[in-house]
Amino acid sequence: MYWELMMNELVDLDEERLRALEMIKRQKERVSRAYNKKVKGKVFVNNDVVWKVILPIDRKNQALGKWSPHWDGPFRILKVFSNNAYEIKELAEDRRILKVNGKYLKRYKPVMPEVKIAKM
């Protein structure tokens, strides 16, 4: 009789664990759907002008420290590969050609001194 009670308790415990696991799965799906609603994918095409992020392990200016720029560029997209990979070419003097993941790029918007004002 004692063994039967213990076995029943173990079966009940397994059922509770399975219910808890199902609830966790549903909550994760709910969180995933809410996150994916707000995420906007970045897609670039050939000849788009973009900025490239300067990673901490990249070439940050040691003299400026935390005030050093976070974005490098502008770059022009030369080739689009699968899996969000791009070949970019620098528009500045040395004209480096790099292969970069799209998560390290953002669309280029000129800053004020670069904007040309047309005379009327």
LINWOFEN-V170401 format. One record per residue. PHI is phi in whole degrees, 0 to 359 (* if undefined). NEAR is the number of other ideal C-beta (glycine too) atoms within 8 Angstrom. Layout:
<<PHI:NEAR> <PHI:NEAR>>
This chain:
<<*:4> <299:5> <293:6> <295:7> <296:8> <295:8> <296:8> <296:8> <295:8> <295:8> <295:8> <298:8> <296:8> <298:8> <297:8> <296:8> <296:8> <296:8> <297:8> <296:8> <297:8> <297:8> <296:8> <297:8> <299:8> <296:8> <296:8> <296:8> <297:8> <297:8> <295:8> <298:8> <297:8> <296:8> <293:8> <294:7> <296:6> <267:6> <282:6> <249:4> <286:4> <260:10> <234:5> <242:11> <240:7> <305:7> <72:6> <291:10> <255:11> <224:16> <261:12> <242:13> <292:10> <264:11> <284:6> <304:4> <277:3> <285:7> <256:4> <285:8> <285:8> <291:5> <290:4> <274:8> <62:7> <288:4> <269:4> <291:9> <296:6> <261:5> <234:9> <244:9> <152:11> <276:10> <235:16> <249:11> <281:15> <266:9> <214:7> <251:8> <255:8> <286:3> <58:4> <63:7> <253:11> <222:16> <255:12> <238:15> <233:11> <289:12> <270:9> <279:6> <298:3> <283:5> <49:8> <293:6> <245:8> <232:10> <249:7> <224:11> <285:8> <297:11> <290:6> <263:8> <240:16> <215:8> <299:10> <278:11> <233:4> <296:6> <276:6> <308:5> <297:4> <274:6> <285:7> <265:4> <259:4> <281:4> <277:3> <268:2>>
